[in-house]
Amino acid sequence: MSLTLKEPYAETRQLPREQAAELMDLLLIDTFSAPDPAIEEAWGREIDRRLAELESGQVESIPGEQVMAEVRKIVGL
């Protein structure tokens, strides 16, 4: 008999909070530790495209401090 998602979920809810968090960390690491080659390749192309735009002067960068100041203003910090 195979497990349903409800069974391990119900058991996990009985764990102490620290152990449940550790289990979540392990699941996330296991799930996302090996990047998808197609996604990695797509990001590589995107990085190359953006770098070419910056180097050609087609776009200008915005200083990180300015970006963060605008974000803080938007979220009310």
Secondary structure, 3 states (H helix, E strand, C coil): CCCCCHHHHHHHCCCCHHHHHHHHHHHHHHHHCCCCHHHHHHHHHHHHHHHHHHHHCCCCCCCHHHHHHHHHHHHCC
